[in-house]
Amino acid sequence: MPLPPKKKKADAAPYRILGIDPGTVALGFAVVEIHPKSRRIVEIGVLKLAKLADHADRLATIHRRLTQVIGTHKPATMAIEAPFFGKNPQSMLKLGRAQGVCMAAAMGQDVPVTEYSPRKIKQSVTGNGNASKEQVAAMLANEFDLDTSRYLEDATDALGVAMCHFYQTRGVLGGGKKFSGWEGFVKANEKRVKK
């Protein structure tokens, strides 16, 4: 009696991460789809809010748009940049409200939220927590073969937040590799290394 054919290992389902760079004048967002051997940008953009004079209208617009993005793309998780400490308390209050509305949009659809500091995001993407926004954008352009001149800085910042979450949790997401040293990491991540 012949043996039944071996079942092929099913490909892991794609995993989507929504990255958010919160703001009340411009809010960046990016949805990244992670496969075991590849990654792609599903949607990237900036929600421009300057034309809305009322702060409450801006917050409502943020909530509506992110609810729509989450409903359309069904991300498994949201990663959001934590507000950094600024000198202007009024600006910090507004930024905190925007972040809260983003988190509420995700939690309202049972999407877990993880917060990352700007330093952690820069360190995850470039290896340097003091990297400039331009350096972060350049690394992401290389990673995704992306023409960053087509997008506002807020959009590439959001992409950086999403990729930070991926780099921080890759073992948990599946397909993650453990490296015994820098040589192994560099070999597996040649696109991320400057020559």
N, C-alpha and C positions, 0 to 999 in steps of 0.2 A: 504494500500500500504506500503510495507516494506521500511524502510529508507536505503539509499545506505550505504555500509560499509564505515567506517572511513578510510581515507587515512593515511597510515603510514608516519610519518615524515621521509623524505629522509635523509639518512646519509650525513653529510657534506663531500664535496669532500676533498681528502687529499691535504694538503698544503705543498709544498716543499721549503726548504730554502737551499741555497748554502752558506756555510761558507768558508772564505778564510783567510789563514795566509800567507800574501805576503812575497816573498823573491826572490833573484836572484840566490841563490845557491840551495835552496830547498824551494818549495812552497807547503804548505799544503792546501788540499781542502776536504770538506765533504758535502754531500747532505743528508739532514734529511727530512723525510716525517712525517708530523704531522697529526694525526687523533684526533677527539675529546677526545678519551680515551686512545690513545696510540701514541708512536713515534717509528720510526725505522730508522736505517741508510741505505740509498740506495746505496751510494758509498762513500768510504773514501780512501784517498791516498796522496802521496807526489810526486810532479814533481821534479825530481833530475836534476839540471842544471849545476852542477860543471864541467861536461865533456865538456861543450861548452865554449870555451875561449872568444869568442866575445860577448860583452854585448847585442848588437843588436840581435844576434841569440837567446840569452836567452829570450829576450822580445818577439820575434816572436814566440818562442816555447810556452811561457806562453799563448799568445793570441790564438794560434791554439788549444791548449789542453783545455782551458777553454771554447772556442767557441764550441768545441765538447761535453764537459760535459753539457753545457747549452742546446745544441740542443738535446742531448739524454734524459736528465732528466727533462727538462722543469721546472726549479724552478720558483716559483712565485716572489722570491726576492733573492738578494745577500746581505750578511752581510760580511763586511771586517774589519780586524783590522787596525786601523790607525797607521801610523809609530810613534814610540816614539822618543823623542829628544835624539840624541846620540852625542858623542863628535867628531865623524869623519864625516865631511860634505860630503865627497865623497860617503861614505856608505849610508848616508841619501838620497843623490841624487838618487843613484841606487835603493834604496828601494821605494822611491817615484815614480820612473818610473815604477817599477813593479806593484805598486798599481794602477797607472794610466792605465796601459795596462789591468789589471783585470777589472777595472771599464768600460773601453771601450768595452771589450768583452761582458759584461753584457748589457750595454746600447745599443750596436749594435743589440741586440735581444730583446729590450724593456723590460729588466729586471731591476726593480728599485734597487738602491744600498743604503745601510745604513752603516755608518762607526761607529765603536766603539773603544774607547780607551782601551789599555790593562787592565787598572785598572777597567773599567766598566765591561769588560768580566769576570775578576776574581771575581768581586763582585757579578755578576749575577749568576755565576755557583756555587760559594762556599759560598757566603755571606761575603767574606773578600777580599777587594780590594788589599791587600798585600799578597795574597796567592801565593804559589810557583806553578810552572808549574806541579810539581808532585801532588800537592793537587788538581789542576784542573782536571788532568787526572784521579785521583782516584775517584772524584765525577762523572765524565762522565762514567767511567768503571762501577760504581754502577748503574747509570741511565740506561745504555744500556746493562748491563751484557756483557761488552766488555773486551777482553783480550788486554790491552794496550801494553803489551810487543811485540805484533805482529806489532805495528805501530810506526813509527818515531814520535817524539815529535811534529813536524810540523802538522801532520795529526790530532792528538788529540787537538792541539791548534785551528785548523780550525773547528773541531767539537764544541769546546767551543764557538767560534764566532757565529756559527749557533744557538746554544742553548741560547746564550745571546740574540740574536734577538728574539727568541721565548719567552723567559721570559720577555723581555721588551715590547712585543706587544701581549701577549696572549689574552687580552681582545679584541683587534682589529681582531685577527685571528679567533675568534669564539671559543666557548667552554671554554673560560677563566672564571675563578671564581674570585669573590671578597671575600676577607677575612676580618672579623671584628677584627682579632687580630692574634698574633703569634700562638696561640693554633690551630686555624682553618687551618692556613697555614701548620703547622707541620703535622697535621693529614692528610691533603690532599697530602703531599709531603714526606711521610715517607722514601722513598728511598734516598732522598737527605739529610737526617739528620743523622749525625754521632751519634752512641750510645756508 
